[in-house]
């Protein structure tokens, strides 16, 4: 168990813990604890939590690859942490009416479908490494979530770009699965 709890896995677990905290700042705006806060401060805290979580996503992968600390646990919790962070961000933004329900539906549908496809591939003993399109999709999703949290210009356009890249990378994964 010691080997499994290395720094990359601790960072992924930290990201898992940050996801509901970010969601709380996004959606629990009527909480008595926040009664004296301006709503923009809730956005700032949610945004800060999201940035910290996103940075841990980069570093856990970088450290795991470059320090030879890849584990089976990490191969499970890293994508889980990513999905939880994205789910918290997208659902929270949808609930505060900053993200289109259709965009979120398309993104989450693709994520569930490809996760299932990846589970099938692993069961068949096939490689399921993230493609470049999948990595770009994740970065654009993160940027879109950040812009939406902060309510910045072009946030909606970035969300729809994320939808397009999400669907494209899903197509790539599906094509690769059925090819192999």
N, C-alpha and C positions, 0 to 999 in steps of 0.2 A: 504493500500500500504506500510505502514511503516514496517509491519511484513514481507512482501515479500522481502524487501531490507535489508536482514540481511547479516552478514559477509560471510557466504558461497555463497550466491548469488552474492555478490559484487566480490568475488574471481572468480566465474564463468564468470561474465561479463568482468572482467579484462583479463581472459584467451581468451575470444572472441576477445578482442582488440589486444592481443599479436599475434594472429594467422596471420593476414595480415602483421603485422610488420615483423615477422619472414620470411614470404614468400617474402617480399620486399628485405630483405638482401640476400635471396637465389637466386632470379631470376633477379633482376635489377642490374646486375653487370657492365653494361655499362653506368650507370647513371653518369652524370658529377660530382655529389656530391662525388662519390667514385673513381674518376679518379686517385687520388694519393694513393689510398689504395692498398695494396697487397691483392689478392683474399682470402688468408687465414684469413685475418681480417674479411671479410664478413662472412666466416664460423664461426669464433669465436663469432661474434655478434649474428648470427642466432642460434648458439648452446646455447649461454647464454640465449637468449629469450626463446628458447625451454625448457631449464632446469627450468627457473622461472615459465613458464606456467605449466609444468608438476608437479612441487611442489605445485602449487595452486590447481591442480586436487586432490592431496592427501589431502591437508588441508581442502578444502571445504567439502569433504565427511566426513572427520574425525570430523570436527566441527559440521556439520549438525546432524550427528548421536549422538555424545556424549554430545552436548549442547542442544539437542532437538530443533533444528532449521530447520527441514525439512519442505519445503513448496511446494505447487503445482508449483509455478514458478521455484523453484530449480529443481524439477523433470523434467522440460522441458529444462531449460537452461544449466544444468550440462552436460547431454549427447550431447546437441547441441555444447557446447564449446569443448567437447572432439572431436567430429566429425570435427569441424572446424579446430582444431589444427592438427589433423591427416591429414586432407585433404590438408591443407597448407603445411605440411611437406612432405607428399608423392608426391604431384603434383610438388612442388618446386624441390625436389630431382630428379624426373623424368625429369623435364625440363633442369636441369643441367647435365643430363646423369649419375646420380649416382644410380638410382633405375630402375629396370626392369619394363617396361610398363605392362608386364603380371602379375607380382607380384602386382602392384598397381591396375590393373583391377580386379584381384581376391579379393583383400582386400576390395576395394570400392564396388564391387558387393555384397559381403557378408554383408557389413555394410548397404547398401540400403535395401536389402532383409530383414534383421533382424529388421531394424527400422520399416519397413512396418508391419512385423509380430507382433512386440511389440505394434504398434498402434492398430492393430486388437485385440490383447489380452486386452488392456486397454479398448477398446470399449465394449468388452464382460465382463468387470469387473473382469478380471483375473490378478493375480500377475505377474509382469514382472521384478522382481528384477534380478540384474546381477548375473550370475552364477560364480562359482570359475574359470571355464575355461575362461569365458568372462573377468574376472579381470586379469588373467594371460596373456591372449591375449593382453590386453591393455598395460600391463607392458612391454611385449616383443616387441610390436610395438614401444613403446616409446624408449626403448633401441636401437632398430634397427635404428630408425630415428636419434637418437643422434649419433650413430656410423657412419651412412651415411653422416650426416652433417659434421662431423669432418674428414670424409674420412679415418677412422681407419680400420686396418685389421679386417677381419671376418665380416665386415658390410653386405656384400651380403649374407653370410651364415645366419646371424641373420634375415635379411629380409625374406629369404625363411622359416626360422623357424617361423617367425611371420605369414607368409602366411598359413603354416600348422596349427598352433594354431587357426588362424582366421577361417579357414574352419571347423576345428573340433568344435570350440565353436558354430559356426553357425549351424552345424549338431545337437549339443545338444539342442540349442534353438528350432530348428524346430521339433525335436523329442518330446520335452516337450510340445510344443504347440499342436501338433496333438494328443498327449496322453491325454491331459486334457480336 
